[in-house]
Amino acid sequence: MSRIIKNIIKITVVILGIFIILFLCIYYVHENDTIGKEIKNKGGVTFSVLLYGSEKLFPGRLDVYTVLYDKGTNVLKVLSVNTDVVVFKKKEKAISLKVQFNKNAKKDLNFAIQKFYLDLHEILENTHETNFYINMSFEMLNAITGNNKELQSLIAKDSFENKDLESLNRYETIECVLNLMPYKILDIYKNHHFLDTNISRISFITSVLRFKTLKSILMFCELPVKYTKTRVEPDKQNIKEFLDTMYYVNVSSQTKTNDILVDIKNASKKPRIAEKLTWVLRDNKFDVLDWSNFSTPYEKTLIKDYKGKFYQALKIAKILETNKVIVSYNNKAYVDVDVFLGRDCIIYDNLNKRGEHAGKN
């Protein structure tokens, strides 16, 4: 009996030891998960991602995103900053964010980053401040994502027929990174100390796992700008409206009825697909104003939301079995949503099959 009692005591001690270790690990993670605390206490979190080129990889390139996670709606809002936009300063020559950054980076990278964020803060009407930041070179991004070939191919592409296709590339890049991160935990853990970030290693890891589990809706947005003959300028009115009505507000407050104006453009080179989709959307109570052919071919179907009709755009995306919705806020746009049908649009084949099936009956 004494031997049995001793074994029971040993087993009990081992179990208690395991529970204590698990408790200490959970407590340590909880205390050091700064992003998790921010989400719990404030219902969301904001951070910025700045990616810059080096002499070895994409010299002169600058990609910048600001990210806002809304816990209430489980929406991850990613604002793609057009770094070609100029910054206006009194008694200074107007110069783009990208040019200014690369000019300063040659002298002092840290100063270039600080100056960039100050200028971006001004462009966004002095309203935008992030809790956390991640600044890194494209080389480092490759390292923490395991030198993934799909991601490398997306980033390497820098020639586009129009801005829509460039935005679509950025969208797919973000999508690829989000899908890769959970499987690259070891690479992230190993390379974290090379990152310029105020996110601790443990908070970085737990956040990657958290967003994978949450399966957040991705809302990809473009910074509203105006194109002139000589430069790209910030569109102050649309920036303010976009921030006030979409970026900083709970998007669930938007109306979810289908009373929006839609324009359909056939960029697939498949005959009559725009006309067919028009009647599908009208059957679903969408007001389609017009359909037409589009000269530039698109491989992927793209839906552009101009007036903050994100949920309605998502409904159209679901009908088309795609997820490529880009918020390109412009209160002067004639329609609410543009649909660019790409070669990947399978609704064409599905409708044909339905027609053949109906004919046999």
N, C-alpha and C positions, 0 to 999 in steps of 0.2 A: 504493500500500500504506500509506503514511504517513497518508493521509486516512482509510482504513478503520480503521487502528489508533487514530487519534484519536477516531473516532466510537464505536469499541468502548469506549474509555476513558471517554468522556462518558456512554455508556449505563450502564456499570458504576458510575460515580460516582453517577448518578441513582438506580439501583436500590439501591445501598448507602445513599444518603441516605434513601430511602423506608423501608428496613428499620430504619435508626437511629431515624427519627421514630416508626415503629410501635412499636419496642421501648420508646422513652421514654414513649409514650402508655400502653402496657400496664403499664409499670413504675409510672407515676404513678397509674393507676387502682388497681393492686394495692396500692400503699402507702397510698392514701387511702380504700380501701374497707373501712371499719371493720366494717361488718356482715358482709361476706364473710369477714373474718379471724375474727370471732366464730363463725360457722358452721363454718368449717374447723377451728378449734382446739377448740371445745367441742361440736360436733355440733348446734348450735341457737342461737337468739337470741330474746331477749324485748324487747318494747317496748310502750309505752302510747300511746294516742291519745285526746286530750281535745278535744272540740268544744263551744264555748260560743256562746250567742246574744249578739247585740249590739242596740243601739237600732234599727238598720236591719233586722235579720233575726233572727227568733225570740228576742226578748228574754226572759231568764229560763230559757231551755232549756239543758240540759247533758247531752250524750251522752258516755259514756266506755267505752273498750274496752282490754283488755290482751291482747296477742298473744304467742303462743309458737310458734316454728317448730321442728319436730322433723325434723332432716335424715334420721335413720335410717328413718323411716316416711313422710317427705314429707307430713306433716300440719301444716296451719296452724290452730292452736287459737286461736279468738277468744272471749274471755270478755266478755260484755256486762254492764256494771256497772249495777245498778239504783240510780240516783242519788236515788231517793226513800227509800232505806234510812237509818235514823237512826244517829247516832254517839253512843255512850254514854261520857260523861266524868264523872269524879268531880267533884262540886260544880258541875256545869254542866248546864243544861237540855238534854235530848235534842233534837237538831235534825238534819234530813236533810242529806245531802251536798249536794244541789242548793240548798237554802235557805242553808246555810252558805256555799257558794261564791259565790252571787249577792250575799249580804250583804257578804262580804269584797271582792268584785270592784268594788263601787261605790267603795271606798276605794283599793284597790291590787290590780290584776289579778295581778301576779306573786306577791304574798303569798297570794292566793286559790288559785292553782294549787299552790303549795308546801303550803299547809294541806290542800288536798284530798288530795294524795298521802300525806301523813302519816296522815290519817284512814282512807284506803283501806288503807294498810299495816296499820293496827290491825285493821280489819274482817277482813282476810285473815290474821288470826292472826300478824302480824308475820313472815310467811314470803315475802311477794311483793315482789321487787325487780326492776325492769326495767333492761336495759342502755341502752336508748334511749327517747326520748320525742318526741312530736309534739303540740304544743298549738296550736290555731288556732281562729279563728271560723268560723262557717258561711259567711260571706262569702268567706273565704280558700279554703275547700274548693271553693266554686263556681268561684273563679278558677283553681285548679290543675287542675280537671276540665273546664275549658272551658265553664262554665255549661250543662252537659248537662241537657236538659229531663227525661229519665227520672229522673235522680238528684234533681233539684229537686222533682219530683212525689213521690218516695218520702219525702224529708226533710220536705216540707211537711205531710204527713199526720200529724195529732196526735190524732185521735179514733178510738178503737177499741172494738169491742164487748166484747173481753176481752183479757187479757194475752197469750194465745197469738197473736192476730192482731197485737198490737204487736211481739212477738218476731219474728214472721214478717216484718214490715216492716223491722225492724233487720237481719235476715238478708239480705233482698233488697238493702238499702242497702249492706251490706258487699260483697256479690256484685257489685253494680253498680260500686262504686268499684274493686274488683280488676280487673274487665273493662275499665274505662275507662283506668286509669293508663298502660298501655303506649302508648296512642295519644295521650296528652297530655304527652309528654316535653318538648316545647317550652314548654308552659304551666308545667310543674313547674320547669323550668330557669329560666324568666323570673321566677317568683314565689317561688322558694326562699328568698330573703333576707328575705321577709316572715314566714316561719314561725318559730315559737319551737320549735327542735329542736336536739339535739346530733348529728344526722346530717348529715354534710357533703353538699354538693350532688352531688358525684360518687358518693358512696356511696348517696345517695337514688336517683339515676338508675339505677345498676347494679343495685340491689336490685329496683326496679320491673321491669326487664328479666329479672332472675334468676327472680323468682317467676312471671312470665309463662311463661318457658321450662319451669320445673319442673312447672307445672300441679298444684299441691299440692291435696290433699284438704282441704276446708274443714270444720272441726269447730266449729260455732257453739254456744257454751255460755251459759247464764244463771247469774248469781250466785244461789246458794241463799238465799232469804229466807223470812220468816214474815209473814203478813198478820194484823194484829189489827184491832180496830174503829177504832183511832185512828191507827195508824202502820204502817210497814213496818220490820221488824227483821231484822238479820242472823241467818241460821240457822247458828249456830256449828258444830254437829255435822256437818251436811251440807256446809258449806263445807270443813271439815277433811278429811272423807272424799273429797269431790270433788277437792280439791287433791292428796291423797295417792294416790288410786287412778286418777285420770284426767288431770288437768292437767299434773302434773309427771312423769308416768311415760310410758314407751314404750307406746303403745296396742296395739302388735303383740303384747304379752304377754297380751292378753285372749283368752279362749277364742273360737274362731271357729265352734263348732258352733251349731246352731239351737235349743238347749234353753233357750228363753226363753218367758215368759208374755206373750201379746199380747192387747190389747183393741182392737176395731175400732169406730169411730163413723162413721156415714154423715152427713157434713155437706154432701153434694152435692145433696140433694133428688132424686136419681135413685133410683127404686125398686129394692130388693133388691141394691144394689151391695155392701153390707157382707157380706151372706150369700154372695154369689158370691166375693168376695175371701177370705172365711174358708176356703173349700174350696181355693182356689188356694194359700194359705199353708200349709194343712195338708198338701197334696200335696208341699210343699217342706219338710216336717218341722218346721214351726213349731207351737207349742202355742197355739192361739187359744182363750181362755177364753170369750169372749162377743162378740157384735156387737149394735149397737143404732143407732137414729137419734139425731142430735144437733140440738138446736134452732137453734143459730147457724149460718148458712150460711157456708162457706169457699170462696173462689174457688180457692185453691191447696191441694193435698194436703200435710198436715203430719204428720211422724212425730216423736214425743217419746220420748227415751231417758231413763228415770229411774234406772237402776241401773248405768250404765257399760257398756251392751251396744252400743257404737257400731258395731262391725263388723256385728253382726246387724241393727241398724237400717238400715245401708247396704244389706244384702242385700234387705231388704223394699223399700227405696227403688228399688233396681234393678228389682225385679219390677214395681213400680208406674210405672216410668219417670219418677221424680221424683228430686230431690236435696235436698229440704227436710227435713233431720234436725236437730233441736234437742236438745242435751243439757240436760235440766232435772233435775239430780240431786236425788233424794228417796228416801232409804232406807226411808221409811215407805209408799211407794206399793205398792199391792197387786199391780200388774202391772209387768213390766219395760219394756214399750213400749206406747204408745198410738198408734193410727193414726187420723188424722182425714181422711177421704176428701173431697176438694174437688171442685169442678165441673170441674177440669182433668183428673181421673182418667180416662184413656182405656181402662183395662182393662175398663170397662163395655161400651164399644162393641166392643172386641176379642172379649170373651166371647160377645156376642150374635152376632157374625159367625161365630164358630166353631160356635155352636149351629145357625145357619141352614145352614152348610155341611154339618154332620153330618146334619141333617134331610133334605137333598137326596140324601145318599148312602143 
